[in-house]
Amino acid sequence: VRVKVNPKFYRPTEVEFLLGDCTKAKTDLKWQPNYSFDALVKEMVESDISLMKTNPRA
């Protein structure tokens, strides 16, 4: 199978700005996040620090 891709539909490798909005999930699905933003950042930083301690080249 050959697929021809039109270059005008290529997405850049790095997206400059990503922004999510959970308003619809909150209103339509009555969804609530399990983590605050601060808790999420803390968990991510702790995970990265742990990874660097065990594998500095990661």
C-alpha positions, 0 to 999 in steps of 0.5 A: 500500500502506498500513501501519498501525503500532501505537505500542506497537511504536515503538522510542525514537530513542536507545537508552540502553544497548547491549551486545554479547557475542561469546561465542557467535561465539567458541565456536561459530564459533571467531571471534576479533576482529581489533582489540582494544578499545583499537585500535578506539577509537584508530582511531575517534578518529583518523578523527574527528580527520581528518574534523574537520580536512577538514570541521569541520561534519561 
